[in-house]
Amino acid sequence: MEFGLLKDIVLLLGLALVTLLLFRQFRIPPIIGFLVTGFIAGPHSLGLVNNTHEVEQMAEIGVVLLLFTIGIEFSLKELLRIRQLVLWGGGLQVGLTIGLVALVSALAGFTPAQSVFFGFLVSLSSTAILMKLLMDSGEMDTPHGKAALGILIFQDLCVVPLMLFVPFLGGAGNGFVDIALVSAKAVVVVIIAHLGARFAVPWIFSQVVRTRSRELFILTIIFIGFGTAWITAQAGLSLALGAFIAGLAISESEYSHQVMGDIIPFRDTFISLFFISVGMLLNPATILSHPLTIVAIVAIIIVIKFVVSTGAILVLKFPVRVALTSGLILAQVGEFAFVLSHSGMKYGLLTETTYQIFLASSIATMALTPLYLKIAHPVAEKMSSILPRLLPAFLLKGTRTTGVNHVRFPMEGHVIIVGYGENGKNVARVLTGNGIPYLAIEANHLTVRSERKKGVKIIFGDASRPEILEHSLIYKSRIMVVAISDAAATRRIVSQARSMNKNIHLIVRTRYIIEMEPLYALGANEVIPEEFETSIEIFSRVLRNYLVPHDRIEECIGEIRKDSYQMFRSMSRRNSHAVGISSYLAGTELMTCRVQKDSAADGSVLRDGLVRGRSGATILVIKRGNEIISNPDPMWELHPDDIVLLLGNPQQLSIASALFEPTL
């Protein structure tokens, strides 16, 4: 049928939609829902989809995109930094797992070649499942996340040599010669990737970004990712390894976070097809025929992988809890094992029955992975008190960690400035002068490059993308200033920022008053319309030309601002969804003033009631140096450079501010 593949994809996605909605009611992870979808729709169950080969090909795109994004989040520098973890930790885990599984299989009556091959299959864990779960739970940067990732990288690097060993185990091919040849090719590819990361990729992206074309930017991402994957495949390496190397190359550029934001929707779509395709391979008759065998194999896999992975990480002097947590979450069979299993059937190392039993056992360990992650910390906590009585002391030193901060500019309580034009630069200049930390987000790569050379904390990207806002640490930010000219983009940014941080204070610049209402509705706290501020500047200059006194001009400006911004504030309150004490503070504002030498407030004592008596405003907080005093004692005496926080209506605050200025 001409549109057969399209029909299959529509059926699978539709069934997945229903399955995931149902599973969500019971808080079952989506990955299990995808596996069940494939199981139901596959040729061995309802037979809704029979052309599994084409679905598997699309699913492989998902694995490629997953490894691509993992590479972007990683870096060559960090890979070199944890090379001991990758080589020694991964090497111990793979080697010992192969040995133990081969021993158990030999005792069960299998041939030496089959036993070693079973070790190959079990030694690999699921990068696709585990990395997605760690990303979704925000545990990628934790010590156990980094330890698991280091071992997974080694496993992925081992896929090619293991595949070359399969013909050797099956009695065909020149295993050692082929492995040496492909290893040499891998070294060449990694060197080329390193050079590309330093020279080619930044140049390509700089040329593309100049066009300001989002479509061209996305096409470039896909070209680099899939192009590198294809080249490595031509060199005899895996597609997924090539995609990982491409991600590493991009991770070193300033565009990496924007790349991540643009590629994630594609990755999530195709990776769902991967899990569905795995479920489609399973024959339910196998489960019904060998239930006890499958349960026993699942238990053996979990125990061996947990013990070996934990031991490998302990040998590298990681803390006991980190080793236990990492060992448990690695206790599943990986997606690349399915690729190996096809080769095993080709060379007679697996029969159809053993293949289906392996498939059922592997899917079971995959389906249990979300549970591993959920119980890993409690299990590690409990077992960490038992292990010291069972293991030698040198394994329990726990002096090492892999915690790496991917954030280019770590900070907290900072201001995020979106748009680094004249408005953004002025805000940054004032913040710098007052010692307030900030981070700028700018979509013009030339501005980013030039300002970064000056030491400005600035990143490239579209601030309406959640990945860019995450990189700017929006969860830890206190204020966001949106100072761009694009009204539609401003609305997207405000909406996204408010959804990610309910407590952030959003100050937005807009061109026209008519744009204020939608921005307040989306969650902006303050909106500054240029149209209004421009009108004030115009009439002040007109009055100045008519020689109107300066104090009268300032009085007019104050009256206009008071009346108009009172209207703007009522607009903000009308669109505010906040409830509580704020409803009782309508018409009031907060203002900070610095006590200046020889001002009326200098040397005054709070009990005298100077501020309250003359203006009606109330002092809530006093800051002296690094000391902050809330609800200060009436005996408190104000000194020069004290900063006070005042509460009152606009008129009261206007009068109060004069008390803190030097008297003539």
Secondary structure, 3 states (H helix, E strand, C coil): CCCHHHHHHHHHHHHHHHHHHHHHHCCCCHHHHHHHHHHHHCCCCCCCCCCHHHHHHHHHHHHHHHHHHHHHHCCHHHHHHCHHHHHHHHHHHHHHHHHHHHHHHHHCCCCHHHHHHHHHHHHCCCHHHHHHHHHHCCCCCCHHHHHHHHHHHHHHHHHHHHHHHHHHHCCCCCHHHHHHHHHHHHHHHHHHHHHHHHHHHHHHHHHHHHCCCHHHHHHHHHHHHHHHHHHHHHCCCCHHHHHHHHHHHHHCCCCHHHHHHHHHHHHHHHHHHHHHHHHHCCCHHHHHHCHHHHHHHHHHHHHHHHHHHHHHHHHCCCCHHHHHHHHHHCCCCCCHHHHHHHHHHHCCCCCHHHHHHHHHHHHHHHHHHHHHHHHHHHHHHHHCCCHHHCCCHHHHCCCCCCCCCCCCCCCCCCEEEECCCHHHHHHHHHHHHCCCCEEEEECCHHHHHHHHHCCCCEEECCCCCHHHHHHCCHHHCCEEEECCCCHHHHHHHHHHHHHHCCCCEEEEEECCHHHHHHHHHHCCCEEEEHHHHHHHHHHHHHHHHCCCCHHHHHHHHHHHHHHHHHHHHHHHHHHCCCCCHHHHHCCCEEEEEECCCCECCCCCEHHHCHHHHHHCCEEEEEEECCEEEECCCCCCECCCCCEEEEEECHHHHHHHHHCCCECC
